[in-house]
C-alpha cells in the first residue's frame, strides 16, 4: 500500500462521520481511530451572595482550551505567503518530522533544492514506522516550515514549493 493511498483513506475518514476504520489486505493492516475531545459540562450552583473581600475563583480551562494552548506553544507561526505558485506539502499524519534518512546523513532537501513530484523530501515517524513524504509537485523548495525532530500534526504544512 502506497503512502498516497493511506493519505486518501485518512482524508475520507476525517471528512466522514466514521469514528473508527480498519483495513487489511496483502499482509498490510491499517487502523484509524478519531480522537474526539469531550468538553466537561460545568454545573452551576444556586447563586449565593459572596463576601465582598473574596476574589472570584479563576476559570478552569476545558480540555479543548488546554489542547489549543499546547498546540499554539509548540507550533511556530507559519509566514503568510502570497505567491500563487507556491504549493504546500502537508503532513499526512501525526508524527515526528525528520529532514534526513538518519542523523549522520545530509538532509533530503534544502531551500533552493529542485524537486520532482515523486522525490522524497522528508520522513514522518509515526508509531516507530518511518514514512517517506514525497514532493507531490515538480519545483523548487522555497521554505522548510518545521524543524528537524519537531512533532507535526495531520495536515500541517511542512514545505513550500515554488512550482514550475
CNS distance restraints for C-alpha pairs under 8 A (distance, minus, plus):
assign (resid   1 and name CA) (resid   5 and name CA) 6.61 0.50 0.50
assign (resid   1 and name CA) (resid   6 and name CA) 7.34 0.50 0.50
assign (resid   1 and name CA) (resid  28 and name CA) 7.28 0.50 0.50
assign (resid   2 and name CA) (resid   6 and name CA) 6.59 0.50 0.50
assign (resid   3 and name CA) (resid   7 and name CA) 6.15 0.50 0.50
assign (resid   3 and name CA) (resid 131 and name CA) 7.51 0.50 0.50
assign (resid   3 and name CA) (resid 132 and name CA) 7.83 0.50 0.50
assign (resid   3 and name CA) (resid 133 and name CA) 7.81 0.50 0.50
assign (resid   4 and name CA) (resid   8 and name CA) 6.29 0.50 0.50
assign (resid   5 and name CA) (resid   9 and name CA) 6.33 0.50 0.50
assign (resid   6 and name CA) (resid  10 and name CA) 6.17 0.50 0.50
assign (resid   7 and name CA) (resid  11 and name CA) 6.23 0.50 0.50
assign (resid   7 and name CA) (resid  92 and name CA) 5.67 0.50 0.50
assign (resid   7 and name CA) (resid  93 and name CA) 7.99 0.50 0.50
assign (resid   8 and name CA) (resid  12 and name CA) 6.17 0.50 0.50
assign (resid   9 and name CA) (resid  13 and name CA) 6.14 0.50 0.50
assign (resid  10 and name CA) (resid  14 and name CA) 5.92 0.50 0.50
assign (resid  10 and name CA) (resid  32 and name CA) 7.52 0.50 0.50
assign (resid  10 and name CA) (resid  92 and name CA) 7.85 0.50 0.50
assign (resid  11 and name CA) (resid  15 and name CA) 6.12 0.50 0.50
assign (resid  12 and name CA) (resid  16 and name CA) 6.21 0.50 0.50
assign (resid  13 and name CA) (resid  17 and name CA) 7.48 0.50 0.50
assign (resid  13 and name CA) (resid  18 and name CA) 6.17 0.50 0.50
assign (resid  13 and name CA) (resid  19 and name CA) 7.79 0.50 0.50
assign (resid  13 and name CA) (resid  21 and name CA) 7.38 0.50 0.50
assign (resid  13 and name CA) (resid  32 and name CA) 7.94 0.50 0.50
assign (resid  14 and name CA) (resid  18 and name CA) 7.90 0.50 0.50
assign (resid  14 and name CA) (resid  34 and name CA) 7.61 0.50 0.50
assign (resid  19 and name CA) (resid  33 and name CA) 5.86 0.50 0.50
assign (resid  19 and name CA) (resid  34 and name CA) 5.21 0.50 0.50
assign (resid  19 and name CA) (resid  35 and name CA) 7.99 0.50 0.50
assign (resid  20 and name CA) (resid  31 and name CA) 7.51 0.50 0.50
assign (resid  20 and name CA) (resid  32 and name CA) 5.68 0.50 0.50
assign (resid  20 and name CA) (resid  33 and name CA) 4.35 0.50 0.50
assign (resid  20 and name CA) (resid  34 and name CA) 6.28 0.50 0.50
assign (resid  21 and name CA) (resid  30 and name CA) 7.98 0.50 0.50
assign (resid  21 and name CA) (resid  31 and name CA) 5.64 0.50 0.50
assign (resid  21 and name CA) (resid  32 and name CA) 5.04 0.50 0.50
assign (resid  21 and name CA) (resid  33 and name CA) 6.35 0.50 0.50
assign (resid  22 and name CA) (resid  29 and name CA) 7.43 0.50 0.50
assign (resid  22 and name CA) (resid  30 and name CA) 5.66 0.50 0.50
assign (resid  22 and name CA) (resid  31 and name CA) 4.30 0.50 0.50
assign (resid  22 and name CA) (resid  32 and name CA) 6.35 0.50 0.50
assign (resid  23 and name CA) (resid  29 and name CA) 5.77 0.50 0.50
assign (resid  23 and name CA) (resid  30 and name CA) 5.06 0.50 0.50
assign (resid  23 and name CA) (resid  31 and name CA) 6.35 0.50 0.50
assign (resid  24 and name CA) (resid  28 and name CA) 5.51 0.50 0.50
assign (resid  24 and name CA) (resid  29 and name CA) 4.40 0.50 0.50
assign (resid  24 and name CA) (resid  30 and name CA) 6.28 0.50 0.50
assign (resid  25 and name CA) (resid  29 and name CA) 6.76 0.50 0.50
assign (resid  37 and name CA) (resid  63 and name CA) 7.17 0.50 0.50
assign (resid  37 and name CA) (resid  64 and name CA) 6.44 0.50 0.50
assign (resid  38 and name CA) (resid  63 and name CA) 7.41 0.50 0.50
assign (resid  38 and name CA) (resid  64 and name CA) 7.65 0.50 0.50
assign (resid  39 and name CA) (resid  62 and name CA) 6.12 0.50 0.50
assign (resid  39 and name CA) (resid  63 and name CA) 6.17 0.50 0.50
assign (resid  39 and name CA) (resid  64 and name CA) 6.63 0.50 0.50
assign (resid  40 and name CA) (resid  62 and name CA) 6.73 0.50 0.50
assign (resid  40 and name CA) (resid  63 and name CA) 7.71 0.50 0.50
assign (resid  50 and name CA) (resid  54 and name CA) 7.33 0.50 0.50
assign (resid  61 and name CA) (resid  65 and name CA) 5.81 0.50 0.50
assign (resid  61 and name CA) (resid  66 and name CA) 6.37 0.50 0.50
assign (resid  62 and name CA) (resid  66 and name CA) 6.32 0.50 0.50
assign (resid  63 and name CA) (resid  67 and name CA) 6.17 0.50 0.50
assign (resid  64 and name CA) (resid  68 and name CA) 6.20 0.50 0.50
assign (resid  65 and name CA) (resid  69 and name CA) 6.07 0.50 0.50
assign (resid  66 and name CA) (resid  70 and name CA) 6.23 0.50 0.50
assign (resid  67 and name CA) (resid  71 and name CA) 6.15 0.50 0.50
assign (resid  68 and name CA) (resid  72 and name CA) 6.01 0.50 0.50
assign (resid  69 and name CA) (resid  73 and name CA) 6.22 0.50 0.50
assign (resid  70 and name CA) (resid  74 and name CA) 6.22 0.50 0.50
assign (resid  71 and name CA) (resid  75 and name CA) 5.73 0.50 0.50
assign (resid  72 and name CA) (resid  76 and name CA) 7.52 0.50 0.50
assign (resid  76 and name CA) (resid 146 and name CA) 7.84 0.50 0.50
assign (resid  78 and name CA) (resid 145 and name CA) 6.78 0.50 0.50
assign (resid  85 and name CA) (resid 161 and name CA) 7.97 0.50 0.50
assign (resid  85 and name CA) (resid 162 and name CA) 5.53 0.50 0.50
assign (resid  85 and name CA) (resid 163 and name CA) 5.46 0.50 0.50
assign (resid  85 and name CA) (resid 164 and name CA) 7.72 0.50 0.50
assign (resid  86 and name CA) (resid 142 and name CA) 7.87 0.50 0.50
assign (resid  86 and name CA) (resid 160 and name CA) 5.87 0.50 0.50
assign (resid  86 and name CA) (resid 161 and name CA) 5.22 0.50 0.50
assign (resid  86 and name CA) (resid 162 and name CA) 4.52 0.50 0.50
assign (resid  86 and name CA) (resid 163 and name CA) 6.07 0.50 0.50
assign (resid  87 and name CA) (resid 137 and name CA) 7.81 0.50 0.50
assign (resid  87 and name CA) (resid 160 and name CA) 5.54 0.50 0.50
assign (resid  87 and name CA) (resid 161 and name CA) 4.99 0.50 0.50
assign (resid  87 and name CA) (resid 162 and name CA) 6.38 0.50 0.50
assign (resid  87 and name CA) (resid 163 and name CA) 6.69 0.50 0.50
assign (resid  88 and name CA) (resid 157 and name CA) 5.85 0.50 0.50
assign (resid  88 and name CA) (resid 158 and name CA) 7.12 0.50 0.50
assign (resid  88 and name CA) (resid 159 and name CA) 5.72 0.50 0.50
assign (resid  88 and name CA) (resid 160 and name CA) 4.76 0.50 0.50
assign (resid  88 and name CA) (resid 161 and name CA) 6.40 0.50 0.50
assign (resid  89 and name CA) (resid 135 and name CA) 6.63 0.50 0.50
assign (resid  89 and name CA) (resid 136 and name CA) 7.40 0.50 0.50
assign (resid  89 and name CA) (resid 157 and name CA) 5.72 0.50 0.50
assign (resid  89 and name CA) (resid 158 and name CA) 5.61 0.50 0.50
assign (resid  89 and name CA) (resid 159 and name CA) 5.15 0.50 0.50
assign (resid  89 and name CA) (resid 160 and name CA) 6.43 0.50 0.50
assign (resid  89 and name CA) (resid 161 and name CA) 7.48 0.50 0.50
assign (resid  90 and name CA) (resid 154 and name CA) 7.69 0.50 0.50
assign (resid  90 and name CA) (resid 155 and name CA) 5.12 0.50 0.50
assign (resid  90 and name CA) (resid 156 and name CA) 5.31 0.50 0.50
assign (resid  90 and name CA) (resid 157 and name CA) 4.29 0.50 0.50
assign (resid  90 and name CA) (resid 158 and name CA) 5.53 0.50 0.50
assign (resid  90 and name CA) (resid 159 and name CA) 7.33 0.50 0.50
assign (resid  91 and name CA) (resid 124 and name CA) 7.70 0.50 0.50
assign (resid  91 and name CA) (resid 133 and name CA) 7.93 0.50 0.50
assign (resid  91 and name CA) (resid 152 and name CA) 7.09 0.50 0.50
assign (resid  91 and name CA) (resid 153 and name CA) 6.77 0.50 0.50
assign (resid  91 and name CA) (resid 154 and name CA) 5.42 0.50 0.50
assign (resid  91 and name CA) (resid 155 and name CA) 5.02 0.50 0.50
assign (resid  91 and name CA) (resid 156 and name CA) 5.34 0.50 0.50
assign (resid  91 and name CA) (resid 157 and name CA) 6.28 0.50 0.50
assign (resid  91 and name CA) (resid 158 and name CA) 6.37 0.50 0.50
assign (resid  92 and name CA) (resid 154 and name CA) 5.46 0.50 0.50
assign (resid  92 and name CA) (resid 155 and name CA) 5.97 0.50 0.50
assign (resid  93 and name CA) (resid 124 and name CA) 7.70 0.50 0.50
assign (resid  93 and name CA) (resid 126 and name CA) 7.59 0.50 0.50
assign (resid  93 and name CA) (resid 152 and name CA) 7.81 0.50 0.50
assign (resid  93 and name CA) (resid 153 and name CA) 6.32 0.50 0.50
assign (resid  93 and name CA) (resid 154 and name CA) 4.29 0.50 0.50
assign (resid  93 and name CA) (resid 155 and name CA) 7.08 0.50 0.50
assign (resid  94 and name CA) (resid 124 and name CA) 7.97 0.50 0.50
assign (resid  94 and name CA) (resid 126 and name CA) 6.67 0.50 0.50
assign (resid  94 and name CA) (resid 151 and name CA) 7.45 0.50 0.50
assign (resid  94 and name CA) (resid 152 and name CA) 5.61 0.50 0.50
assign (resid  94 and name CA) (resid 153 and name CA) 4.42 0.50 0.50
assign (resid  94 and name CA) (resid 154 and name CA) 4.91 0.50 0.50
assign (resid  95 and name CA) (resid 124 and name CA) 5.67 0.50 0.50
assign (resid  95 and name CA) (resid 125 and name CA) 5.19 0.50 0.50
assign (resid  95 and name CA) (resid 126 and name CA) 4.64 0.50 0.50
assign (resid  95 and name CA) (resid 127 and name CA) 7.79 0.50 0.50
assign (resid  95 and name CA) (resid 151 and name CA) 5.64 0.50 0.50
assign (resid  95 and name CA) (resid 152 and name CA) 5.52 0.50 0.50
assign (resid  95 and name CA) (resid 153 and name CA) 6.77 0.50 0.50
assign (resid  96 and name CA) (resid 124 and name CA) 5.27 0.50 0.50
assign (resid  96 and name CA) (resid 125 and name CA) 5.02 0.50 0.50
assign (resid  96 and name CA) (resid 126 and name CA) 6.74 0.50 0.50
assign (resid  96 and name CA) (resid 149 and name CA) 5.78 0.50 0.50
assign (resid  96 and name CA) (resid 150 and name CA) 5.64 0.50 0.50
assign (resid  96 and name CA) (resid 151 and name CA) 4.46 0.50 0.50
assign (resid  96 and name CA) (resid 152 and name CA) 5.95 0.50 0.50
assign (resid  97 and name CA) (resid 122 and name CA) 7.18 0.50 0.50
assign (resid  97 and name CA) (resid 123 and name CA) 5.97 0.50 0.50
assign (resid  97 and name CA) (resid 124 and name CA) 4.68 0.50 0.50
assign (resid  97 and name CA) (resid 125 and name CA) 6.65 0.50 0.50
assign (resid  97 and name CA) (resid 146 and name CA) 7.65 0.50 0.50
assign (resid  97 and name CA) (resid 147 and name CA) 7.42 0.50 0.50
assign (resid  97 and name CA) (resid 148 and name CA) 5.86 0.50 0.50
assign (resid  97 and name CA) (resid 149 and name CA) 5.28 0.50 0.50
assign (resid  97 and name CA) (resid 150 and name CA) 5.49 0.50 0.50
assign (resid  97 and name CA) (resid 151 and name CA) 6.22 0.50 0.50
assign (resid  97 and name CA) (resid 152 and name CA) 6.47 0.50 0.50
assign (resid  98 and name CA) (resid 122 and name CA) 5.86 0.50 0.50
assign (resid  98 and name CA) (resid 123 and name CA) 5.10 0.50 0.50
assign (resid  98 and name CA) (resid 124 and name CA) 6.19 0.50 0.50
assign (resid  98 and name CA) (resid 125 and name CA) 7.70 0.50 0.50
assign (resid  98 and name CA) (resid 148 and name CA) 5.02 0.50 0.50
assign (resid  98 and name CA) (resid 149 and name CA) 5.55 0.50 0.50
assign (resid  98 and name CA) (resid 150 and name CA) 7.76 0.50 0.50
assign (resid  99 and name CA) (resid 107 and name CA) 4.93 0.50 0.50
assign (resid  99 and name CA) (resid 108 and name CA) 6.00 0.50 0.50
assign (resid  99 and name CA) (resid 109 and name CA) 7.43 0.50 0.50
assign (resid  99 and name CA) (resid 121 and name CA) 7.30 0.50 0.50
assign (resid  99 and name CA) (resid 122 and name CA) 4.89 0.50 0.50
assign (resid  99 and name CA) (resid 123 and name CA) 6.54 0.50 0.50
assign (resid  99 and name CA) (resid 148 and name CA) 5.72 0.50 0.50
assign (resid 100 and name CA) (resid 105 and name CA) 6.17 0.50 0.50
assign (resid 100 and name CA) (resid 106 and name CA) 5.86 0.50 0.50
assign (resid 100 and name CA) (resid 107 and name CA) 4.18 0.50 0.50
assign (resid 100 and name CA) (resid 108 and name CA) 5.40 0.50 0.50
assign (resid 100 and name CA) (resid 122 and name CA) 6.35 0.50 0.50
assign (resid 100 and name CA) (resid 123 and name CA) 7.19 0.50 0.50
assign (resid 101 and name CA) (resid 105 and name CA) 6.59 0.50 0.50
assign (resid 101 and name CA) (resid 106 and name CA) 7.97 0.50 0.50
assign (resid 101 and name CA) (resid 107 and name CA) 7.50 0.50 0.50
assign (resid 101 and name CA) (resid 108 and name CA) 7.61 0.50 0.50
assign (resid 101 and name CA) (resid 122 and name CA) 7.75 0.50 0.50
assign (resid 101 and name CA) (resid 123 and name CA) 7.14 0.50 0.50
assign (resid 107 and name CA) (resid 122 and name CA) 7.91 0.50 0.50
assign (resid 108 and name CA) (resid 120 and name CA) 7.00 0.50 0.50
assign (resid 108 and name CA) (resid 121 and name CA) 5.29 0.50 0.50
assign (resid 108 and name CA) (resid 122 and name CA) 6.17 0.50 0.50
assign (resid 109 and name CA) (resid 113 and name CA) 5.74 0.50 0.50
assign (resid 109 and name CA) (resid 121 and name CA) 5.85 0.50 0.50
assign (resid 109 and name CA) (resid 122 and name CA) 7.81 0.50 0.50
assign (resid 109 and name CA) (resid 141 and name CA) 7.47 0.50 0.50
assign (resid 110 and name CA) (resid 141 and name CA) 6.81 0.50 0.50
assign (resid 110 and name CA) (resid 144 and name CA) 7.53 0.50 0.50
assign (resid 111 and name CA) (resid 140 and name CA) 7.64 0.50 0.50
assign (resid 111 and name CA) (resid 141 and name CA) 4.94 0.50 0.50
assign (resid 111 and name CA) (resid 142 and name CA) 5.30 0.50 0.50
assign (resid 111 and name CA) (resid 143 and name CA) 5.40 0.50 0.50
assign (resid 111 and name CA) (resid 144 and name CA) 6.73 0.50 0.50
assign (resid 112 and name CA) (resid 140 and name CA) 5.73 0.50 0.50
assign (resid 112 and name CA) (resid 141 and name CA) 5.21 0.50 0.50
assign (resid 112 and name CA) (resid 142 and name CA) 6.05 0.50 0.50
assign (resid 113 and name CA) (resid 140 and name CA) 5.50 0.50 0.50
assign (resid 113 and name CA) (resid 141 and name CA) 5.42 0.50 0.50
assign (resid 114 and name CA) (resid 138 and name CA) 7.76 0.50 0.50
assign (resid 114 and name CA) (resid 139 and name CA) 5.77 0.50 0.50
assign (resid 114 and name CA) (resid 140 and name CA) 4.38 0.50 0.50
assign (resid 114 and name CA) (resid 141 and name CA) 6.51 0.50 0.50
assign (resid 115 and name CA) (resid 119 and name CA) 6.22 0.50 0.50
assign (resid 115 and name CA) (resid 135 and name CA) 6.74 0.50 0.50
assign (resid 115 and name CA) (resid 137 and name CA) 7.64 0.50 0.50
assign (resid 115 and name CA) (resid 138 and name CA) 5.61 0.50 0.50
assign (resid 115 and name CA) (resid 139 and name CA) 5.43 0.50 0.50
assign (resid 115 and name CA) (resid 140 and name CA) 5.81 0.50 0.50
assign (resid 115 and name CA) (resid 141 and name CA) 7.18 0.50 0.50
assign (resid 116 and name CA) (resid 135 and name CA) 6.56 0.50 0.50
assign (resid 116 and name CA) (resid 136 and name CA) 7.50 0.50 0.50
assign (resid 116 and name CA) (resid 137 and name CA) 6.06 0.50 0.50
assign (resid 116 and name CA) (resid 138 and name CA) 4.21 0.50 0.50
assign (resid 116 and name CA) (resid 139 and name CA) 6.51 0.50 0.50
assign (resid 117 and name CA) (resid 134 and name CA) 6.73 0.50 0.50
assign (resid 117 and name CA) (resid 135 and name CA) 5.03 0.50 0.50
assign (resid 117 and name CA) (resid 136 and name CA) 4.21 0.50 0.50
assign (resid 117 and name CA) (resid 137 and name CA) 4.03 0.50 0.50
assign (resid 117 and name CA) (resid 138 and name CA) 4.94 0.50 0.50
assign (resid 118 and name CA) (resid 134 and name CA) 5.52 0.50 0.50
assign (resid 118 and name CA) (resid 135 and name CA) 6.17 0.50 0.50
assign (resid 118 and name CA) (resid 136 and name CA) 6.18 0.50 0.50
assign (resid 118 and name CA) (resid 137 and name CA) 7.68 0.50 0.50
assign (resid 119 and name CA) (resid 134 and name CA) 5.23 0.50 0.50
assign (resid 119 and name CA) (resid 135 and name CA) 5.70 0.50 0.50
assign (resid 119 and name CA) (resid 136 and name CA) 7.85 0.50 0.50
assign (resid 120 and name CA) (resid 132 and name CA) 6.08 0.50 0.50
assign (resid 120 and name CA) (resid 133 and name CA) 5.50 0.50 0.50
assign (resid 120 and name CA) (resid 134 and name CA) 4.25 0.50 0.50
assign (resid 120 and name CA) (resid 135 and name CA) 6.28 0.50 0.50
assign (resid 121 and name CA) (resid 132 and name CA) 7.59 0.50 0.50
assign (resid 121 and name CA) (resid 133 and name CA) 5.94 0.50 0.50
assign (resid 121 and name CA) (resid 134 and name CA) 5.59 0.50 0.50
assign (resid 121 and name CA) (resid 135 and name CA) 5.95 0.50 0.50
assign (resid 122 and name CA) (resid 132 and name CA) 6.06 0.50 0.50
assign (resid 122 and name CA) (resid 133 and name CA) 5.42 0.50 0.50
assign (resid 122 and name CA) (resid 134 and name CA) 7.38 0.50 0.50
assign (resid 123 and name CA) (resid 130 and name CA) 6.10 0.50 0.50
assign (resid 123 and name CA) (resid 131 and name CA) 5.36 0.50 0.50
assign (resid 123 and name CA) (resid 132 and name CA) 4.59 0.50 0.50
assign (resid 123 and name CA) (resid 133 and name CA) 5.72 0.50 0.50
assign (resid 124 and name CA) (resid 130 and name CA) 5.92 0.50 0.50
assign (resid 124 and name CA) (resid 131 and name CA) 5.23 0.50 0.50
assign (resid 124 and name CA) (resid 132 and name CA) 6.63 0.50 0.50
assign (resid 124 and name CA) (resid 133 and name CA) 7.10 0.50 0.50
assign (resid 125 and name CA) (resid 129 and name CA) 5.45 0.50 0.50
assign (resid 125 and name CA) (resid 130 and name CA) 4.44 0.50 0.50
assign (resid 125 and name CA) (resid 131 and name CA) 5.99 0.50 0.50
assign (resid 126 and name CA) (resid 130 and name CA) 6.63 0.50 0.50
assign (resid 126 and name CA) (resid 131 and name CA) 7.55 0.50 0.50
assign (resid 137 and name CA) (resid 161 and name CA) 7.88 0.50 0.50
assign (resid 137 and name CA) (resid 163 and name CA) 6.90 0.50 0.50
assign (resid 138 and name CA) (resid 163 and name CA) 6.01 0.50 0.50
assign (resid 138 and name CA) (resid 164 and name CA) 6.55 0.50 0.50
assign (resid 139 and name CA) (resid 161 and name CA) 6.07 0.50 0.50
assign (resid 139 and name CA) (resid 162 and name CA) 5.39 0.50 0.50
assign (resid 139 and name CA) (resid 163 and name CA) 4.29 0.50 0.50
assign (resid 139 and name CA) (resid 164 and name CA) 5.23 0.50 0.50
assign (resid 140 and name CA) (resid 161 and name CA) 5.42 0.50 0.50
assign (resid 140 and name CA) (resid 162 and name CA) 5.11 0.50 0.50
assign (resid 140 and name CA) (resid 163 and name CA) 6.57 0.50 0.50
assign (resid 140 and name CA) (resid 164 and name CA) 7.90 0.50 0.50
assign (resid 141 and name CA) (resid 159 and name CA) 7.05 0.50 0.50
assign (resid 141 and name CA) (resid 160 and name CA) 6.14 0.50 0.50
assign (resid 141 and name CA) (resid 161 and name CA) 4.50 0.50 0.50
assign (resid 141 and name CA) (resid 162 and name CA) 6.25 0.50 0.50
assign (resid 142 and name CA) (resid 159 and name CA) 7.51 0.50 0.50
assign (resid 142 and name CA) (resid 160 and name CA) 5.36 0.50 0.50
assign (resid 142 and name CA) (resid 161 and name CA) 5.20 0.50 0.50
assign (resid 142 and name CA) (resid 162 and name CA) 5.84 0.50 0.50
assign (resid 143 and name CA) (resid 159 and name CA) 5.73 0.50 0.50
assign (resid 143 and name CA) (resid 160 and name CA) 5.15 0.50 0.50
assign (resid 143 and name CA) (resid 161 and name CA) 7.13 0.50 0.50
assign (resid 144 and name CA) (resid 158 and name CA) 6.22 0.50 0.50
assign (resid 144 and name CA) (resid 159 and name CA) 4.65 0.50 0.50
assign (resid 144 and name CA) (resid 160 and name CA) 6.60 0.50 0.50
assign (resid 145 and name CA) (resid 157 and name CA) 6.85 0.50 0.50
assign (resid 145 and name CA) (resid 158 and name CA) 5.13 0.50 0.50
assign (resid 145 and name CA) (resid 159 and name CA) 5.48 0.50 0.50
assign (resid 145 and name CA) (resid 160 and name CA) 7.46 0.50 0.50
assign (resid 146 and name CA) (resid 150 and name CA) 6.68 0.50 0.50
assign (resid 146 and name CA) (resid 158 and name CA) 5.85 0.50 0.50
assign (resid 146 and name CA) (resid 159 and name CA) 7.81 0.50 0.50
assign (resid 152 and name CA) (resid 156 and name CA) 6.47 0.50 0.50
